[in-house]
């Protein structure tokens, strides 16, 4: 009986440790679930469903693609994880998060910076194995390692706002195109000729959307970014000019994106409604709390753009 009791306690202890560490990993990515993980999954599944529009054979029916949704989310989350740990494990990042996001694992003391660094290097190869197992996203996963190291370790996020936004744009494109591959269960051909040119054009347009509007997220983070010495667009050109660059770009893309797909009146109206909502809030409500809400609405608009080909 004693041996059985000890065995039971051992199992409970092991499960508690697994749950504890799983929660720790989840907390690293929590802020990016609404910005990267969920929207990228939406893009991957919805654009895989309309793959023939891009001249790509789906290889399975719509139901089969929808059933791969958890695998798509897993791929996105797995590739997001090492990036986020790398982004949060430096002393300056921990100091900033202790003020702004004290629930993150490192400020809480759930994991040490040294352990986080080991996790990063273990996750890089592990995530590529996930891509191989899921039959998609390997090229994008390798590119995300390069972009993440550039962004977090070589000043890509800090020294020039155009470089910062460019890395963000390339990262977004890697996430959404990789998600689409996993949804299809096969690498997607991206060429400059034939029907698949349309996919390349759409990815380039979406990358341009991100490049010119993603600093919406920087409006609410100006105090923390200044503390870390980052040169974001609001800090370099000023808060008010930065807001007008967002407003102009949002107005332009709110018109252009639905027209590329000859969208219905409803899709055009929704795109303009959401983009106008962001524009009004960006120009009218200028405080940290409002800017955070505006960024959430920006993410909703991005997710809507992702599904336009399906409408």
ABEGO torsion letter per residue (X at the ends): XAAAAAAAAAAAAAAAAAAAAAAAAAAAAAAAAAAAAAAAAAAAAAAAAAAAAAGBBAGBBAAAAAAAAAAAAAAAAAAAAAAAAAAAABAAAAAAAAAABAABAAAAGABBAAAAAAAAAAAAAAAAAAAAAAGEGAAAAAAAAAAAAAAAAAGAAAABAAAAAAAAAAAAAAAAAAAAAAAAGBBBBBBABEAAAAAAAAAAAAAAAAAAAAAAAAAAAAAAAAAAGBBBAAAAAEAAAAAAAAAAAAAAAAAAAAAAAGBBAAAAAAAAAAAAAAAAAAAABBBAAAAAAAAAAAAAAAAAAAAAAAX
